[in-house]
Amino acid sequence: MANPIGELLVREGLISSVQLAQALAHQRQNNGRLGDILASLGFLTTNQFRQFFQPVPQVPLKVSDTGLSEAFLTDLLLKAAYLEAGTFSLQQISDTLSLPFSVVDELAELMKADQLVAIRSATGYSRASHVLELTKRGRERAEAALDTSRYVGAAPVPLRDYSRAVTRQCVRQVEVDDEWIRHSLKHMVIGERMLSQLGPAFGSGRSIFFYGPPGTGKTSITEILGRALPGHIYIPQAIEVSGHVIRLFDPSIHFSVEDESREDAGLDLSRSVKHDPRWKKCRRPVVMVGGELTLNMLDLRYDASSKFYEAPIQMKAGNGVFILDDFGRQQVEPRQLLNRWIIPLERGTDFPTLHTGLKFEIPFDQITVFCTNLRPGDLVDEAFLRRIRHKIQVQYQTEDEFREILRRVCEGQGIAYDAEAAEYLLDNYYRKGGRPLTGSHPRDLVEHIVDRARFMRRLPELTPETVDLAAASYFVEM
């Protein structure tokens, strides 16, 4: 069986194929993590392994370090300057393009030699004090560049750098254990059987199929564990593919944890940051979509007016967790969505297509979670389920679990928990009518009690009377 992490180590020259084969044989016999096994065999130190899978994008000091052509960067700088009414300082451009001052300074010197920009004013000998302006030739080239693409912002990173980073930051090498699972879910009431399934599922970094009745916590469990994944990754603000720009960083999905300070750093940004400023240091992303998901959302979105691309939703979930909630209730047939996922799930690669027809390959690295309250047999066939590594059925709660959820909800709302009122609720609204014990009901019923107490200007209480009033406006007889 292929081991993508091991294969990457071989490809990068850290170990040989023979050493990988020995390590995998040892792993099959004794289990354990590949990094620990390589270290125990003396092929690689634990520190080397961790550093390799926690890459830090190096700060580019010269134009050639960016991986982008001089022509591409020149056009990007000209567009930024043009939108600033044609006059600019190097520091302004450095901030706009997320490029170190030294790179922008080198570009400006080349552009002065090509008569694209000229010095408008200077208050000292340092080029940092110069105010530059576009020449007539510079304006014409800027206008032509804007006709080709109106993208102005952080300089993109080359596709090969993005792909390499995704592979080295793969979610499958995240180390989680039983303690992590229990600590992450300590605010939820979950049985031992479920906990024993969740650990291996999330630790595998592979796909998961959650199924079971509504209101039992499938989505909550998945989202909590996704947001609790340890470690940080680097996400480029944009990617360059054959001269086209794909905007990837999305502040609604990617949460930056930048800790560098730029105060008193001088003019050269390379001294003030610990990594290439085109990248953002973020938590591993968690992307959740539900009934609104369409096939178009899984493709590159090209804006004909701006002439650049927005990354598809699953690309934004790279190195993190993608949750397809309410699977089966989308506007498109489930099998159509599943057919779109088969190759990425099986091969670990995806193939986006530019509007020009050019296809390119990117790593597909994410924990893909399908959550549904519909019967699996009505949604998928056996062939697809074989491709899903972990299948977890979420059951209704037991009475003990229901009581514990109710107790915690009351505690959270500042209401005294009353055991007799809890038994009254169970006896009259669950046992007698055969209503299943749904984990979301305690929260909803207590919120009804709180809402009514607030309206009546009273302190909320858990009593048989308030239970009856809450149940009357919550349960619907079908």
Summary of the structure (lengths in Angstrom):
residues: 478
radius of gyration: 27.7
end to end distance: 50.9
largest distance: 87.9
contacts: 1467
relative contact order: 0.10
helix: 46%
strand: 14%
